[in-house]
Amino acid sequence: MRVLGIEAFPSGIEGLRALARAHLYRAPFENISKLLLFSREKRGRFFSLGEFLEGIEKQDLGGTCYSLNPYLATLLRALGYETDLLGADMPPRLNTHTCLRVRVHTVAYHVDVGYGAPFREPVRLDRLPFELIEGANRYVLERRGERLEMSVFAGQQRVHGYSVNDSPRSQEFFAGPMQDSFAPTATFLNCIRICSFFEDRSAVLLNRTLSIYRGGNTAERELNNIAEWQAALASELRMPRCPAAAAIRAVEHNSGKPLFELRAAEA
């Protein structure tokens, strides 16, 4: 909790809200840690809790769903919250994402700090559908038959999403999908994607395209060189200690292209 900046012992729904927000704000969704691990070890594996916390505290890093949600689940359980780690399908890929179901006084909530989305609040599952708009994106969580489904819309078009599986899982259950994410052609070894979240906005860096979402508005610009890229990391994404140069070298080695020739559409 020290790393998250929480001093008072959290409890109840207000405590869950505080923990989810602090985790989302402090630990960005990013694949730089994945790129650097693969560059060092030439293989994929789970990050240890110590590595995860050190990345947050010393390099302003976070991770992907294979670290962010499982380690939040560990913290919540240690604080007395009834928490299940769940898998989610992104067809045709099964159990390729993780999310959480947390119960507070018998009421179940959906929590997901590992999707690269502005889910600042636990979503109460007996009050669906839930809808959130930020920038050009609309997020909808609803029941589809027996399953819980998250959909992301750009305008009227569904552009992403997942369907939640109901069985509680351990982190190790996701070893196969995690290893797949380190394949040479895997998306997150061939691009850079960072999503940072704040109280009033979110900032997304996809290769050299920076997007700022505030309310229903989107501001987008291209970063033309390493100086602009590092400045955006420090000012817009609040990640001044992020190992930018090493990340750029890693993605350029994997993709075979200079970063500043990669556009968002290629990720």
N, C-alpha and C positions, 0 to 999 in steps of 0.2 A: 504493500500500500504506500510505502514511502516513495517508490518510483512513480506512482500515480499521483502523488501529492495529496493523498487523503489522510487526515490526521484523526478525525473522530471515527469510532467504531461504527461501521454501517450496519443498519438493520432495516427490515421491512422493505416496502416498495420504494420509499425515498432513498434508502441505502442502495438498493439495486439500481435506481436511476443514476445516482451519483457515481457508482462504480462503472456502469456502462458508458456514461459520458466521459469520465476520466480516462478510461481505457481507449475509447475511440479517439479522443483528442491527443493523448500522449503517445500512442503507438500507431503510426500511420500504416495503412495498407501499402505495401511496397514489395517489389521483387529484387531490389538491390542486394539485400542480404542473401537471397537465393543465387544471384549471379556471382557474388563474391565467394560463396561457399563452393560452388561448382568450379570456379576458377582456381581455387586453392587445392581442392581434393579430387576433382575430376569425377565426382559421383554425387548422388543425392542421398540425403538422410534427413531425419527430423532434427531440428535445433533443440539442444538441451535447454532447460529452464534458465540455467546460468547464462548461456549464450544469448538467449532471448532478452533477458533483463539487461545484460551488458550492452547489447545493441541499442536498446532504448536509452539507457542512461549515459552512454559515452558517444554514440554516433547518431542519435536522433532517429534511429531506425525502428521498425516494427516487425512486419512480416506479412505472410499470407494466411489463409484460413486454417492451414495446418499447424500454425503456432498461435495465432491471435485468439481464436475461439477455445481451443483446448486449454490454454494457460489461464484464460479468464475463468473457465469452468473450474479449474483447480483452485483458484483464489476464492471463487464463490462458495465452493464446498467447504473450504477451510473456515469460512466465515459463517457457516451454518445454513447456507441456502441449498435447497433441494434442486440440483442441477443435472440435467442430462445433456451429454454431447451427442448430437444427431448427425446423420449423413443426409445429403441432399443430392438429387439427380439433376444433371444438366444434359438431357438426352442428346446423343446416344450414350453419354458417359454416366455411369452409375456411381453414386456415393463419391462424387468428385469434389464436393463442397462440404463444409461443416457449419453447423449453427447450434444454438442452445435453446433448450426449454427449461425455464426456471419457474419453480412454484413458490409463491409467497402466500401463506395462509390458505392453502388449497387452490389458489387462483394461478393458472398457468400463463406464462408470458413467453413470447418469442424474442430472443436476443441474438444479434449477429453483428459482431465488430470486425468480421473478417471478409466482408463482401466488397469492400471499396465503395460503400454507399453510406449516406448520411443518416444512419439509424441511431439517432441520439437518445431515443426513448425505448424501453421495453414495450413490446406490443401485447396488449391483453388479448388472449386468444378467445375469450367468450364475448368479444365485442368487435368481431370482424364483419365486413371488410375494413381494412386500414388503408389509407391513402396518404402519400407524402409527395409533394412537388418541390424539387430544388433544381434551379436552372431549367434546362430543356427536358429534364427527365421526370417522369411520374412513376412512383413505386407503389405497387398494390399488393397487399398480402390478404389472401382470401382462402376459403375452403373450396376445393374442387373435389366433390365426392368425399372420400375418406381422407384425402391428403390436403396438406397445407401447401399453398403455392405462392411463390413470390414472382411477380412479373414487373419488368422494367419497360416502360413505354417512352418512345420519342414521338410526340404527336399521338397518332392513333396506332402506330406500329409497335408491336412487342419486339424489343431488340435483345432482351436477355431475361434470365430468370432461373428459378430452380424449384423443384418439388421436394418437400421434406419427407424423409422416411421416419417412421415413428419409433424404431427400436433404438434404445440407448447403446452407444458404442464407446470403446476406448480409443485413445489416440492411435494406438498400434493398428487398429482396424483399417486405418486409412493409409497404410504403408504402400499398398499397390498404386492407388491414385497419386500419392505423393511422389513415388519413384517415376511415374509417367510424366510428372511435371518437370522432371529433370532430363527428359529425352532431348537429343540434339535439336529436334525440330519443334520442341514445345514452345508455346507462345512466350512464357516468361523467361526463357533463355535467349530470346531473340528480340526483345524490346525492353524498354524501361517504362514502368508504370508506377506512379506514386499518387496516392489519394490521401490528402491531409484534411482534417475536419476541425472546425472551430464553431463557436457558439452561433455565429451569424452567417457563416459561409463555408464553402468547401473549395479546395484547390486540387486540380488533377493535372499531373504532368504525364503525358504520353509521348515518349521519345522527345521531340522538341516542340510539341504543341502544349501550351499552358492554357487551361480553362479555369475560370473563376466563376463559381455558381453562388449567387446571392438571391434568396427568395426565388422568384420566377425568372430572374435575369441571368444571362450568360455573357461573359466577356472572354474572348479567345484571342491569342496571339502566338505567332511562331517565334521561337528563340533561335537566333542565327549563329551563335558561337558559344564557346565554352564559358566565356565571361558572363554572358546573359543567362546561361543555364545555371551557373553557380549562384548568380544574384537572385534568380527566381527561387532556387532552393532555400536560400537564406531568408528572403523577405516574404515571399508568398506562401511557401510551404512550411516555414519556420523549422528548417532542418540545416542550420549552418555547419554542423559537424559531420554531415553525411559525406562519406568517401566518394565524391563525385567522379574524380579522375579515374579511380580504379573501376568504378561501375561502367564508365564509358568504354574503357579498354576492354572490359569483359564482354559487353554486348557487341562491340565492333568485331571482336574475335569470333564470337559465336555466329553472328549474322553475316559476316563477311562484307559489311557495308559501314561506311562512316556514319556516326550517329546523326550528323547534320544533313544527311541525305535520306534519313528515315522519316517518314511522315506518319501521322497518327493512323492513317488508313491501312498501313502495312502491319499493324499490330493486331 
